[in-house]
Amino acid sequence: MNKDAAIIAITKGGVALGLKLQSQMEGADLLVSEKFGESAGPDAILLKGPLSKNIGSFFNAYDKIIFIISLGAVVRLIASHLKDKHIDPAVLVVDDKAQFVISVLSGHVGGANALTEKVAKLLGAAPVITTASDVGQTIPVDILGRELGWVVEGDENVTRVSAAVVNEEPVAFIQETGEKNWWTRPTALPSNIECFSSWESVGQKQQEGKKYSAVLMVTDRLRRSFPLQIQDRLVLYRPKSLVLGMGCDRGTTLEEIEELIRETLEKNSLQISSVRTLATLDQKQDEPAFIQLCEKQGWTLEIYAKDTLQAVEGIKNPSAVVEKWVGTPSVSEAAALKSSGARELLVPKVKSKQATLAIARVTFV
């Protein structure tokens, strides 16, 4: 795991500024020229040899790098180390007098733009951000909803769709599920972005003659669910919106449970990356396959007492046999509904030889 942030300074003024900034950024390392080691204090890391020889190791070691060096020098230093916006660290430049903080690299994906705002505020400097969506106060297509846990799908379309957004072309934003508080800018949503709650609503608009240059969609449905003619102009966002309610016989294998989940999601055109939780009866809280699966997928494991599940309404497939053995007529359906807050199931109970599964969509308010 990479360290959080490095502050790199090679001048007397830069070191003084670096110390000030480090004192306000918990966990940040200060790296300074050996010449200024004494003034930097005992916690500073001394730079050995030419700075250019160390940049590669810094790129591998830190998620964020703040250079208190001229912008031109930094561009030359980092140029040969750039790989991909998804793995490059955030890079900032601050001038010696703390007049400007410049977002240089990985503005969106790496968080450089947000860090620029933060550092500028700490130093009383002016933030310099040139990313079009930030300057234009519009949707950042490549990172929308990231702080909410949304996952972007459709990287190959991001550049094309981003261009439509920042060029103020008509864009449809469809939200079928997910958190409602995704728009966090102080300004209103730009007028070229038109919001819908379903693809069908967009289709109706198109029949009336409206044309959209791009579509942004927050959904837990598979890409194949949407028309082929928009696939090259479509970016999907995957919120954590699905709950898997499950029951099983003691000792059911991980393979059987995974197969049941995979087949059920596929049959119902639901995306596995939108699964948030596996919910079950408290008697199954130590079921090895459930524990292994949640650890493997990064899902939360929620457990409920039989009395809690027994009180859940909206059960489609109660079982007298299940009630006899565990004290509630439903485990999978009741657990899915309870955890999600939904009134209806997306997928009623299905079975494998030794497991049951029901799926519900989280209710977002």
N, C-alpha and C positions, 0 to 999 in steps of 0.2 A: 504494500500500500504506500502510495506517495505521501510525502510530507505536504502540508497545506501551502505555505507561502515562503518565498525567499525575497529578501530586499537586498539588492546589490548596489554598492556604492564604491566609487574609486577616487573621489575627491574629498577634500577637507569639509567643504560645505555639504556634500552629499552624505558623508558619514554622520554629520550632526543631524541632518534631516532624517536619515535612516533610523537613528536612535529614537528620535521623536515618534516616528511612525511605528517602529517596533513596539514601543511602550503602549501603543493603543491597539495593537493587533495581536491578540493572544495566539501563541504558538508559532509566530513568524520567526524565521531565522534571519539574522543580519550577516551578510557576507561582505567583507571589506578588503581593500588592498592592504598588504602587510605594512606598508608605510604608515598607515593610520590605525594600526592595531591597538596601540596604547589608548588612544583617545576613544576608541570604540568600546572599550570595556572588556571584561573577561568572558562575556557570553558570546561575543562576536566570533564568527568563523573567518579565519584568514584565508585569502585567496592565494594559492600557490601557483606561480608561473603566470603566463599570459591569460587574460580572461577568455580569449577566443578558444583556448584549449579545454576549457571547463564547461562551455555552454552545453555540449551534448549531455554531460552527466547531470547538469541542472535540469535540462528538459526531461530527463528520465526520473529525476528525484522529486520534483515539485509540481503541484497542480497549478500554482500561480507564481509568476515571477515579476517583481517590480524593480525596474532598473532606474536608478537615479543617475542617468547618463544621457547624453544627447540622443535624439531620435535617430539621426542618421547613423550613428555608431551602432545603435541597437539593431537597426535593420540589417546592417552588414554582419553583425555577430550571429544573428539567428537565422539568416537566409538559408543556409545549407542544411539546417536541422528541421525545417518544416516538413511535416508528413501529411497530416490530415486534420481537419477541424475537430474531428471527434476524439482525437488523442493528443493533439498539441496542447500545451499548457496555456492558460491565460497570460498574456504579456502586457504590461503597462510601462509607460515611461513617465517619470516625474523630473521636471527641471530642478536645478540646484536651489533656486529661489522659491520653489513651491508655488509658482504662479499657475502652472498647468499640470493636469494629470491626463495622459493620453491613452486611450484604449487602442492597442496596436494589433493584437492577435487573439483569436478565439473570443470575439466579442459576445456572441450569443451562447454557443454550445459550451465554451469554456468558462463563461461567466465574467469575462473581462469588462464588459460594459457595466454590470452591476458593481463590480469591484472598483471600477473607476469612479463611480458616483460615491461609493463609500469612502475611498481614500481622499477624494477631493473634499468631502465634508470634514474629514478628520484634520486635514491640513489647511482648510480655508482656501482651497485652490479652485480654479475653474476646470470642470470636467470637459474633456474633448472626446466626443463620440461621433463617429461618422457613419455608423450603420444606418441604412436608409429607413428601416422600420422604426428605429428609435428616434431618429431625427424627425420623421414624419408622424410620430406618435400613432403608429398603426400596429397591426398584428405581426409579431415575430414568428413567422411560419415554422422555423426550424426548432423552436424551443417552447412553443405555446403549451401552457399547462404543465410544464416540467416540475414546477414547485408543488403541483397537485398530484404528481405521480403519473401523469399521462405519458405514454410512449408514442413517439412519432413513427408512423409506418408510411413508406413511400418516399424514401430519400431521393430516389431518381427524379422525382417531380418537384422537390422543394425549390430549386432555383427558378424553374418556370413559374410555379405558383407564387413565389415571393415577388417576382417581377410584376405579376398581375396585381398583387396587393399594393405594392409601393407606387406603382404607376396609376393607381386609382381606377383600375378597370373594374367592371362589375364582378363581384365575388360572392358566392353563396356560402354561408356558414351554417352548417346543419348540426344541431346538437340533439342526438337521440337519448343520450345519457351522460353521466359525469357531473362533476361539480359545476354549479351555476356561477360561481364567483371567479371565473377565469379572466375576465377583463379587469385589470388592476391599474391601468393608467388613470391619471386624474382627468383626462379629457374624454369626451364622448367617443363612442365607436365611430370610425370614419364612415361617411355616407355611402361609399362604394361597397361596403360590407353589408349584405342583407341576411338577416338571421331567420332560420327555419327550424322546426322541430322534427321534420322528417323529409326523406328524399321525395316522397310523393308530393309534398307541398311545392318543392322546386319544380318537379315535373309539370305541375299545374301552371306555374308561372311561365315555363318554357312554352307550353301550349298556347299561352296568351301572347307569345312573341318575345318574351324576355330572353336575353342571351347572357350567359355567364362565362367569363374567361377562365375561371378556376373554381374549384369546390374544396372547402375545408370541412371535414366531417368528424365529429366526436361520436364514436360508435363502438359497440362490442361485437358487431356483426362482421363476418368475413368479407373481404374485398369483392369476392365473386357475387355478392348480393346486389351489386350496383352495376349500372349499364356500362357496357364495353366502351361506348363512345366518350365517356368522361375519364377513363382510367389514366390517361396521360396528363390529366389536369386535376387529379384528385390526390389530396394528402389526408390521411386518416390519423386520428388521435385515439389512442387506446387508454381509456380511463380504467381504474380498478372498480369495476361495476358489477361483477358477477360473484355470486355466492354458490358454492357447491355444498348442498346438504347431503350427508352420507351416513350410511349404516353398513355394518358388515359382520360376518361371523368372525369369532376370535381366530386370529392367525391367518386371515386372508392375505394372499401375497400382494406385494407392491405391483407386480406385473398385471395382475387381474384388475386391480383398482385403476391403474393408469390406462389400461385398455378400455375400460368402461367409460372413463372420463373422455378420452380421446375420441372414441366412436360417437359418444353422445354430443359432444361439442361440434364435431364435424357434421353430423346428421342435421343439427339445428343451426348450422352456419354461424356458430359462435366462436369468438377468438380466445384462445387460452391465455394470452397475455393480459386479458381484461379480468381474469380471475383474481379476486382479492382474498377470499377466505374459504376454508373448508370448515364446515360447522357440523357438529355431531352431538351425541348423547355423552354425558359425563362418564358413563361406564366405558367409553371408548377413548378416553383421553390418553391412555398409555398404549393404544393400538400401534404396534411398530410401523405398519405400512402407512398409517396416517401421519405419524411423526416424520418418517423418512420423506414422504411426498412433500409435506409442507416445507421441510428444510431444503429440499431439492429445488422447489419452485419459488421459494420466498413468500409463501402464503402464510397468513395467520391461521392458527387452529383455534376455533372457538367451541367451547363445550357448554352444554345446557343440562340442567337437572330434568329428570323425567316430568316433574310437576310443571315446569316451565313449558316444556314441549306439549304436554297434555292440554294446556290452556290455549294453544295457538289455533286460530280459526282459519278456514279456507283450505283444509286438508282434502285432497282429491281422492286419495287411495289409503284410507285407514285400514289397519290390519289387526284383527282380533288375536292372531297368533303372536304378533309382535308385542301387543299389549300384555299378553299373558307372561311373556318372558322378561320384558324390560319395564313394564308399568306405564307405557304410553302407546297409543295406537299408531303413532307415526314418529319416525326418527328423521329420515332424510327430508321429507317435505316440510315438516314442522321446523327443523333446524334451518333450512334454507329461508323460509319465510321469517322466522324470528331474527336471524342475523341480518337480513337485508332490509327489514322494515317494510317489505312489499306486502300487498294484499293478495296478489295472485302470483302463481308460479309461471316462469318462462317455460320450463320443462317439467311436467309432472314426473313422478317416480318411475324410473326404469331400473331393470335388474340385470345383474350377471348371475353366475352360479352362487356366489357367496356375498355379494354386495348390492346395495341400492344407492341410487343417485337421483337427486332432484336439483333443479337450478332456478335461482331467483335473481332478479336484477335489483341492485341497491336503490333505495329511494333517496334521491338527493333533493335537499330543500334549499 
